[in-house]
Amino acid sequence: MTSGPKLLSEPFVFFGTGPVAASSLELLLENFEVEAVITKPKPKDHRGDYPVLTVAHRHNLRIIEVTGGQNLTEQLTSSRVTSQLAVLIDFGIIVSQEVIDFFPLGIINSHFSILPEWRGADPISFAILSGQKTTGVSLMQLVEAMDEGPLLGYGEYDLSGHETTPQLTEGLIDLSNELLKELLPIYVTDKIIADQSITGKEVSYSRKLTKADGVIDWNKPAKEIEREIRAFADWPKSRTQLAGKDVVITAAVVSSEVGKPGTVVINNKELHVCCNRGSLQILQLIPSGKKQMATEAFLAGHRNLI
């Protein structure tokens, strides 16, 4: 546990596993007391630190490691957890109603979209892929149905149209923390929640991305592929072949070259690839086995493209 003035008089339990959870936990510890951290164990073949475990150890927090098949309620009981409330961010395991009911004040999930928009596994990437102008964070009372619980509240985040998924994630982590600081004390005192319809958003669903999503299909419109490059910047990355070599494209802008989809056009040391509608000027890329480089440097080493 941590010392210093806190926004709640009682501690809560934190559920989280991935990098987003680790960053969120670090911020939460500045203003709240955490009784225990529920997280997945470090995989045997994982090298290096495991995000949430690293933060929890650094702050000397009690850790309860759990996998999907374990009886978490029994673990909470045997560990003598007494918190009335839990907060869940980037956990990666479906939580049963029995576990939710273990906490008299329930479990609050910070979901990185304005619900009911982009319920599901990857709301951040799909906000970029859809080309929307605004996204945000919703604080939701967890229920067994996927992202359908009532809201404590939500906050909006304006999109410039240039964000990558890692950049947008950082902004939403900060917004999530501000909302938790503001709304958790109100919730604990007044139990104020509202139906998701208050946001005015239509129901939509994101899905878990696969490696296959990262293979660029030049038959798509250039604008759509440019969004994919930003949305897939962290994973699965946008992959194609240039000069017979596998490359990951990390930055591109829509351009106006015309040609058969997949055709490479070199114009004044600029590399363009034609798409179904429009083309993309490739700005930065990572050739297989090499570091990221500007396209001009790539062209200098591949004269056969010029």
N, C-alpha and C positions, 0 to 999 in steps of 0.2 A: 504494500500500500504506500501511498505518497502523502506528504505532509503539506501544510499551507491551507489558506482559505479555499473553500470549495463552493460550487453553485448549488449543490444538493447536500442536505444534512446526512444522508445515508449513502453508502456505496452501491454500485450496481455491478452486474456481471457483464463482461464483454465477450461476444462471440465473433470470431474473425480468423482468417487464415492467410490471405494473400497480401501483396504489397499495398493495396488500397487500405486494407484493414490495419496494417502495420503503421502507415502514415496517420491514419485516423486515430488509432489508439494513442500514438505519441502526442497528438494535439489534445485529445480528451483528457489526458493525465494532467494537463496544465490547469484544468478547471473542475475535474471530478475525481472522486475516489473510486477505484475499481477493486472489488473484492476478489475476483478471480477472472482468469482468461480461459475461455473454452476454444480450443483450436485443434486442427488436424496435426497428427504427429509428423515429424520430418521423415520423408521417404528414405528408405535405406540407401538408395542410389543417388540421393541428392547431395551435391557438393556445395560447400560454403554455407552461409547463414540461411536460416529459414525465417522470413520476415517477422511474423508476429511473435514467434518464440524468442527471437533476438531482442525485441522491444520488451517483452515480459520479463526476461532474465535481467535486462539492464535495470529495470525498475523494481526488481525483487517481488514480482507479482506471483500469486498462486496460479499454477497452470494445471488445467485439466485437459488432457489429450483424449480425443475421441474420434472414432471412425463411424461411418454410416450404420454399421451393423450393431454397434454397442448400445446398451440401455443407458442413455444419458441421465435419465431421471434417477436411476440408482446411484450413478456416479455423483450427481449433485447432492443427493441425500447423504451418501457415505462421506463426502468431502465437507459436510456440514455447512453448505452454502445457505446463507440466511437473507440474501438480498431480495427485496420486493420487486426489483426491476432488472431487465437486461437490455443491452443494446447490441444489435447485430449489423455488421458491415462486412461484406466480402467473405462470407463464411464457407460456402461451397458444399454444405451438407443440408439436406432437407430436414427441417425441424418439425417434430411431431406435435400434435395438439397437447399431448401429455406433458411435454417439456415446456410448451408455452404456458400451460396452466400451473406449472410449478412456481411461476413467479406471479404473485398476486396482482402486480401492475402490468403484467404481460412482458412481451419483448418488442422493443421498438427497432424497426429496420430502417436504415437510411438507404434509400433507393435512388440511383442517379438518373432520374428522369422526372418529369412532371406527370405523375400517374393520373389516369390510367394509360397514358402514352408510354409505349415501350416497356410494358411488363416483360419479365423474362431475363435471360442470362447476360445480355450484352447491350444495355441501353445506350451506352456512350458511343460505341461504334455506329449503332444504327441512327443515332441523332446526326452524326456526320454524313452517313450514307444517304440519308433522306434529304439532305440539303436544307433542313429547317433553320430558321433564324434564331430560335430561342429553345433552350432546354433548361434543366434545373435539377433540383434535389427535392425528394418527398420524404417526409418522416411518417412512417406507416406503422400502425399497430399490427404486428405479425399475426396472420391466420394461416391455416393449412392450405387454402387455395392460393395459387401463385399470384403474389403481389396484388391481392384484392382487398386487403384490410383497410379500415378507416384511417384517415390522415390526422396527424397532429397539426400539420401545416406543410407549406412548401415554399421554395424560393426559386426565382428565375435567374437564368444566366444567358446573356446575349452572345450569339455566335457571330464571328467575323466572316466565316467562310474560308478561313485559312488554317484553322486548328488541326493538329494531328490528335489522335486518340490520347497519347501520353500528355500532351499539353492541356487538353480539355479535362482529363482526369484530375490533374493537379488543381485546376480551378474549382472543380466540383468537390474535391476533398475539403478545400477551404470553406466553400459555401456550406457543405454538410456540417462542418464543425461549428460554424456560426449559428446555424439553425438549431443544432443540439444544445448549444449554450443558451439560446433564447427560449426554446420551447420545452425542453425537459423539465425545468423548474415549474413552468405553468402546468404541464401535464400532471406532474406528481401532486400538485396542489388542487387542481380543479378538474382533472380527468377530461379535459376538453378534446373531443375528436369529432371529425366530420366525414361524411361520405366523399368518395373520390370525385363525384360529379361537381364538387365546388370548383375544380380547376378549369372546367369547360373543355377539357381535352377528350378526344375520341379514343376508344380502346384500340391499342395496337400491341403487337408482340415482337420482341427481338428473339433471336435464337443464338445458340452457341456457335461461334465461327469454327470452320474446319480448315485444314491446311489447303484443301482444294479451292477455297475462296480466294486464296492469294494468287492463283494463276490468272494473269491478265488475259481477258478476252477482248481483242481489238475490234470485234464486231459490235461492241457496246458504244454508246455515245461518249465523246471525249470528256464531257462534264462528269459523267457517271464514273469513269475510270479515275479521273482526278480525285474525286471524293474517296474512292476505294484506297488510293495510295495514302491518303491522310488517315483514313479510318483503320487501315491495316498496318500502320507504321510500326506498332509494337509487335503484333502477331495477327495474321500469319505472314505478313509482308507481301508486297506486290512483286511477283516474279514473272520474268519473260526471258527471251533470248535476243541478244544483239551481237552481230558479228560472229554468230555461231557459239556464243558463250552465254551461260546462265548468269543473269544479273537480277538484282533487286533494285527497283526504282524507288527512291526515297523522296523525291520532290519533282513536281511537274506542274505546268500551267497549260491551260487550254490555248491552242493556237489555231491558225486558219488554213493550214496546208490541206490540199485535197488529193485523195488517191485511194487505192484499194486498201481496206483495213489491214493493218500490219505492215504496210509499206513504209520504209525508212526514207526520210527526206533530210538531206544535209543542206542547210542554207546559212552561209556566212558563219561557219563554225558552230551553228546551232543544230541540234539533233531533234527532229520531229518524227513522230510515228502517227500515221493516218489511222483514223477510227471510223466507225460507222457514220457519225456526224462530227465533223471537225477533226482536229488532230491534237496531239499533246507534244509540247516542247519539254523534253527531259532535261531537268536542271541538275539533279544529283542522282548518283546510282552507286551500287556496290557490286562490282564484278565478283564472281565466285572466287573465294580464297583471298580476296583483297579488302582493303579498307574503303570506306565511302570516299568518293571523289566527285569533283565537278565534271560535267559532261565534256567540257573542252579538253580536260586531261585524258578522259577515256578515248576521245577521238584522236588525240595525238598518238596514242598507242595502238590505234586500229585504223591505219591509213586506208585499208580496203573498204571502209565505209564511206570515205570521202570521194 
